[in-house]
Structures are given as C-alpha cells and as structure tokens.
Amino acid sequence: MNGEQLINLFKECVGDDNFDETSAYIFLNTAKTKIELKREWEFLKAVDESNSTTGNWTNEYTLPSDFLTPIVMDCLKVADTQNITMVRPEKWRSYYKNSGYAKIDIANSKFYLSGTLQSGQRITLNYIKKTDTIDATTEVGWTLEDWHPLVAYEAAELYYIAEGVDPSSNMAFAWRSAKEAIYQSMIDYDTRLKLAYQNNYNEVQLNGL
C-alpha cells in the first residue's frame, strides 16, 4: 500500500474524510517507526560493508543512511574475525585507547572504533534498517503487503490517544481486532525466521509448529 491508500484507511479509522493530510502523514510515519522499533525484525536486518579501517580512534566512519538501531548481538566485526564490543558514548573515554570497542554517535550518523587499526580491513556492520518515509507514492517497505494496513491502524490509535481516548477500552473501534491480528502475523513470521536461522527449523516442523 502506498501513502495515499494508507491515508484513506486512516481517515476511515478516525471517521474524518477531511483530516489534514500533512498531519495524517506525521501519524503514519510515527506509527511505522514505532512498529519497526518493537523488536529486531528479521526482515529489517541489513549489513553494511562500505567502510574499511583506517587510523586510530579519532577516525570517524559513516553509518548507512537507512540505519535505525544496531542489532544486539554481533553488531560489528573487523576483517570478518574480530568481534567489536559496543560501549555507551558516555563511557567511551574509558575504552577508546584499547582495541576491540566501538561507539555509535546516532545524532551525527557516525561510529568510531577504538585503538589503532591496521588500515584497509573490512568493517561489517549489522543493523536494523528504517524503511522509506511514507508519502503519496511510497509503499511501506515491509516484506508482505498484507501487513501494510497495520501502519494506518497504529496511526489511528496514536491519534485517538493524542485526543485523550483509549481505543483499547472502546469496542466501537472494530479495526483494533484487525490491527492485533496483523501484528500477530508479523510476529509469527518473524519467529519462524528466527527459528530457521537457529538451525532448528526442521525440528520445529517435526513437532508440528
């Protein structure tokens, strides 16, 4: 679904055909980001290998333009073998001269590696990507189109909460059932991918899950 289609669904949910579209897109994009941050979705995982080591801890490396968050495990590697440990920015001064650590500067889309590095080694960054901002022609960048209405439903819920209404306590909002069903479908899909990547997918299939 593109932005225009999502806007129409959003207007249905809030019961206002004349809802300001600029405001609606703000709700839609906020909802999309909220959903993408709910968990480490396998379908949003990405790898960047555009950087190579150079210099020491003062050198800055650029994060990918679609970077949202680092993944929790094995976020950074150097030369395919050296695992890099992420440290909090406020703790960086305790680590920057020792090798094997990294700091991410989200505000400036940069990251730093500690110690002095041999130049020319590949840096592998594993991360969760953010999808494109929704506008009139841009489609939601999720694997299955069946999930796309969730953005409009989540946006409608955000709108009602902003208006001081709790949609979860009002059965009149019939679309909430669809919202919950779609979100559960995403979780089920993501869980199956995680199981497959843990090399126990065949065992799970044998157990009838």
Stockholm file with secondary structure:
# STOCKHOLM 1.0

chainA/1-209         MNGEQLINLFKECVGDDNFDETSAYIFLNTAKTKIELKREWEFLKAVDESNSTTGNWTNEYTLPSDFLTPIVMDCLKVADTQNITMVRPEKWRSYYKNSGYAKIDIANSKFYLSGTLQSGQRITLNYIKKTDTIDATTEVGWTLEDWHPLVAYEAAELYYIAEGVDPSSNMAFAWRSAKEAIYQSMIDYDTRLKLAYQNNYNEVQLNGL
#=GR chainA/1-209 SS CBHHHHHHHHHHHHTCTTCCHHHHHHHHHHHHHHHHTSSCCGGGEEEECCCBCCSBTTCEEECCTTEEEECSSSCEEETTTEEEEECCGGGGGGTTTSSSEEEEEGGGTEEEECSBCCTTCBEEEEEEECCCCCCSSCBCCCSCGGGTHHHHHHHHHHHHHHTTCCGGGCTTCTHHHHHHHHHHHHHHHHHHHHHHHTTCHHHHHHTTC
#=GC SS_cons         CBHHHHHHHHHHHHTCTTCCHHHHHHHHHHHHHHHHTSSCCGGGEEEECCCBCCSBTTCEEECCTTEEEECSSSCEEETTTEEEEECCGGGGGGTTTSSSEEEEEGGGTEEEECSBCCTTCBEEEEEEECCCCCCSSCBCCCSCGGGTHHHHHHHHHHHHHHTTCCGGGCTTCTHHHHHHHHHHHHHHHHHHHHHHHTTCHHHHHHTTC
//
